[in-house]
Amino acid sequence: MRRVAVLTSGGDAPGMNAAIRAVARTGIDRHWTIVGVRRGYAGLMSGDFVPLGARDVGGIIHQPGTFLRSARAPEFKTEEGRERALFHLNREKIDGLVVIGGNGSQTGAAALSNLGVPVVGIASTIDNDLYGSDISIGVDTALNIGLEAIDRLRATASSHERAFLIELMGRDCGYLALIAAIAGGAEAVVIPEVAADPDSVVRELQDAHRRGKSHGLVVVAEGAEYNADAIARHVIGHQDRIGFELRVTKLGHVQRGGIPSVADRLLATRLAAGAVEQLARGETGTLVGLRAGEVAATPLAEVANRKKELDPALLEFARILAR
Ligand code: F6P
């Protein structure tokens, strides 16, 4: 019988609990013993393991966050930290590890794989910047939260004929901001992937006002060269040119704490089942993600330290549809 450990690492994402549940139950279905590691790599380095039976993962599919908890663990980047993790994996007789997380977490998984640990990653980050998966767990829910905020802000913006800068998460990737801007009908979007100075936002808003719009919604990715605060400082000095009064709303971690959508629960379940299948076949050192609608594995060595590029066609959409 195999002993498989599962952990969640890095920023939590809605759907992580659904993934833990599916790893546990599909593993148990194969008569494996499943154990959870608390607080991600920090728990791996301190030996914080908990048994995960079928009942232990009951009642969590709908819960945001991760009941195993998560952490950012800089010590895991050191040789000593990884040796400590290996020690505990050996002591617990773990012969398979599932890492649910985003870029940094999968880079850690690749390092463990290089040390001989049979590890499989599951693509999970709201940022959707992970190479090897068209979409990752948490993105759909985080997008819908961003979209709901835009819809609500449009109502009040139109009533008062105001402009809003709406800052969304995404670290150094503009995916969440771009898709929410397209789906929310924003007048402009500012993302790290496209150079934009604060005065271009002034011009966009001025133009929207001249075209007779009753509001000006600008979605700003937190990782853009000029974030919402920097743009606001500039725009406020040019308020008379724009025609709209300006307000700023930053979503921050609100965007990460949503009840996982149907799409995220299903994606989490499919990817987790795929990860267990990879372990069963002995095809480890891989990241399980979704590619062209299918569950697919990519070598962790290709995923580590790499960022997925944004589709340029989406950028063009945002520009055309803002008319
Ligand atoms: O990677 C997910 C993410 O939510 C990013 O969008 C954001 O920049 C970052 O994590 C915030 O990290 P923390 O929760 O450690 O402040």
Boltz pocket constraint, residues with backbone or C-beta under 6 A from the ligand:
constraints:
  - pocket:
      binder: B
      contacts: [[A, 11], [A, 12], [A, 72], [A, 102], [A, 125], [A, 126], [A, 127], [A, 169], [A, 170], [A, 171], [A, 172], [A, 222], [A, 256]]
      max_distance: 6.0
